[in-house]
Amino acid sequence: MGLTNAHLILSNPRLPDLKPVEVKALADTGATHLCIPEHIRLQLRLEEIDQKEVVLADGSLKSIPYVGPIELRFKNRVGFAGALVKGDQVLLGAIPMEDMDLVVIPRTRRVDVNPASPNMATSIVKAVNLRHTDRNVPEKVGSACGGTFKNEEPASKQAQALCVLNLKTKV
């Protein structure tokens, strides 16, 4: 495959009069966070919020600054994130991509808005629900998957099976 980049506009929402920064970000669905180089942190006057211990590609651990908030803009999408200060290029990870409902199109090696929701970012905010009376699902698993509330329909059998598989080692 090849590298996939996205053109983003980054700004500091705490300093709205500060000029935004346009960047070419490497999109990496295997990375979790937004990462920015030190010079972007300085340009946007981002304050360190915390230190995060991260696992690098070689398996080593390193404590690095976590800054923010950062406003990200891509086409008709906007998102807010914290960022790890690391590297020499902006790295767009899975969390900000999910937040803005962006997808990587492998054939064209580009990032774009999700074609299933072109006008507005869409997110999933519901939990899998199980009935505690299901004899095939232990109560611990039902509780961990959200249980059910009064007048609420249970999850589909497929969703229940996925939940059980995902939690089997945790019960």
C-alpha angles and dihedrals in degrees: 000000000000141000119296121209135188130198108230136177112221124194142166108246090198090061105041093170091059113101113254119239122234113214141176104229127197106233111219118176088187091061120079107207142038109263124196133184120246093255091060090050089053094046092052094040091230117180122225108251099179146333118257126199109225134187110233125213091265090055096253123132123235134175111226136173120271113205138179167347099267124180112218124197127190120168105306094346132097130186140167125222147155117242139214112230102229140122136011099277135048110261118202108208133192099272097060090038091054091044091056093038094239126160135200113233104208098195094058095028094229140121118237142162113280105274089214089064107024098159102046137014113258126206134184111233104164128101129224109259128205132184111243089217093068102114092205094058119066114232091243090059092046090052093046090052093052104268117226133281131213113296092006123131118234121246119268117271089251092054090046091052092050091049092049091048092049094048101035093101092045097056 
